[in-house]
């Protein structure tokens, strides 16, 4: 019994050491302008998905182009703006997970999860729940591509 506990402890601490080592690697530079077209399921409406629908109406599918301007990065933290209309830019705050391939974040009305595919491509998913300012519900994923400078 005691040997099993010791073995479990050694395996657990070895795993923790590996996670700590991964965290020491520098996060990739994500600064730049990223664009993509989101195909979203939408209940209700908001500035990016305009209409007269309410959450009680059937959901609809809506496509919208988005631009992420990620101008600032400090270690694992990234920030900038996101918009579908340049007159309606929202601040966005993002953070790398310790795997250096997953990014989580939020803007003024929803949540982002991104997975790096390559240096200039990433999958981006967005969700918004009805507790946001517009009361709409949104879910979508797309591929974002970094635009040349």
C-alpha positions in Angstrom: 0.0 0.0 0.0 2.7 2.4 1.0 4.7 1.6 -2.2 1.6 2.5 -4.3 1.3 5.9 -2.5 5.0 6.6 -3.1 4.7 5.7 -6.8 1.6 7.9 -7.2 3.4 10.8 -5.5 6.4 10.4 -7.8 4.2 10.2 -10.9 2.2 13.3 -9.8 5.3 15.3 -9.1 7.0 14.3 -12.3 3.9 15.5 -14.2 4.0 18.8 -12.3 7.6 19.3 -13.2 6.8 18.7 -16.9 4.0 21.3 -16.8 6.3 23.8 -15.2 8.9 23.3 -17.8 6.4 23.9 -20.6 5.4 27.1 -18.9 9.0 28.4 -19.1 8.9 28.4 -22.9 8.3 31.7 -24.6 4.9 32.2 -26.1 4.8 32.9 -29.8 4.4 36.5 -31.1 0.8 36.9 -32.1 0.9 40.6 -32.9 -0.6 41.6 -36.2 -3.9 41.9 -38.0 -5.9 38.7 -38.2 -9.1 38.3 -40.3 -11.7 35.7 -40.9 -15.4 35.1 -41.6 -17.4 33.7 -38.7 -20.5 31.6 -39.5 -22.5 32.0 -36.3 -25.7 30.7 -34.8 -27.5 33.7 -33.2 -30.5 34.0 -30.9 -31.6 37.6 -30.8 -29.5 40.4 -32.3 -26.6 42.7 -31.5 -24.3 45.2 -33.3 -22.4 42.4 -35.2 -25.6 40.4 -35.9 -28.3 43.1 -36.5 -32.0 42.4 -36.9 -35.3 42.5 -35.1 -35.1 39.0 -33.7 -35.4 38.3 -30.0 -34.1 35.3 -28.0 -37.7 33.8 -28.2 -37.5 33.7 -32.0 -35.9 30.7 -33.7 -32.1 31.0 -34.1 -30.6 32.1 -37.3 -27.3 31.6 -39.1 -25.4 34.7 -39.9 -22.0 35.3 -41.5 -19.8 38.2 -40.5 -16.2 39.2 -41.3 -14.1 40.1 -38.2 -10.7 41.7 -37.8 -8.5 41.2 -34.7 -5.9 43.9 -34.3 -3.5 42.5 -31.8 -1.1 45.3 -31.2 0.3 44.6 -27.8 1.9 41.5 -26.2 3.7 41.1 -22.9 4.8 37.5 -22.3 1.7 35.4 -22.2 -0.7 38.4 -22.4 -2.0 39.9 -25.6 -4.4 42.8 -26.2 -5.8 45.0 -28.9 -9.2 45.5 -30.6 -11.7 43.3 -32.4 -14.4 44.5 -34.9 -16.8 43.7 -37.7 -17.2 47.4 -38.4 -14.3 49.7 -37.9 -16.6 52.2 -36.2 -17.5 49.6 -33.5 -14.1 48.4 -32.3 -14.1 46.6 -28.9 -11.1 46.1 -26.7 -10.0 42.4 -26.4 -7.8 40.8 -23.7 -6.2 37.4 -24.3 -3.9 35.1 -22.4 -1.9 32.1 -23.5 -2.4 28.8 -21.7 0.8 27.0 -20.7 0.7 24.8 -23.8 1.6 27.8 -25.9 -1.0 26.7 -28.5 -4.2 27.8 -26.8 -5.4 31.3 -26.1 -8.4 32.4 -24.0 -9.9 35.8 -23.7 -12.8 38.2 -23.6 -14.1 41.4 -25.2 -16.9 43.6 -24.0 -19.7 41.0 -24.6 -18.2 37.6 -25.1 -15.5 35.0 -24.8 -12.8 33.8 -27.2 -10.9 30.6 -27.4 -8.1 30.3 -30.0 -5.9 27.4 -31.1 -2.8 28.1 -33.1 -2.5 26.1 -36.3 0.6 27.7 -37.7 2.6 30.9 -37.5 -0.1 32.8 -39.5 -3.3 30.7 -39.0 -5.4 29.9 -35.9 -8.8 28.6 -35.2 -10.9 31.2 -33.3 -14.1 30.4 -31.5 -16.4 33.0 -29.9 -19.3 32.6 -27.5 -21.7 35.1 -25.9 -24.4 34.3 -23.4 -27.6 36.2 -22.7 -26.2 37.9 -19.6 -24.2 40.3 -21.9 -25.4 43.9 -22.7 -27.5 42.9 -25.7 -29.0 39.7 -24.2 -28.2 37.8 -27.4 -26.7 34.3 -27.6 -24.0 33.5 -30.1 -21.6 30.6 -30.9 -19.2 30.4 -33.8 -15.7 29.1 -34.9 -13.6 30.1 -37.9 -10.0 30.1 -39.2 -8.2 33.5 -38.8 -5.3 34.4 -41.0 -2.6 36.9 -40.1 -2.4 39.6 -42.8 0.9 40.6 -44.3 2.3 43.9 -42.9 
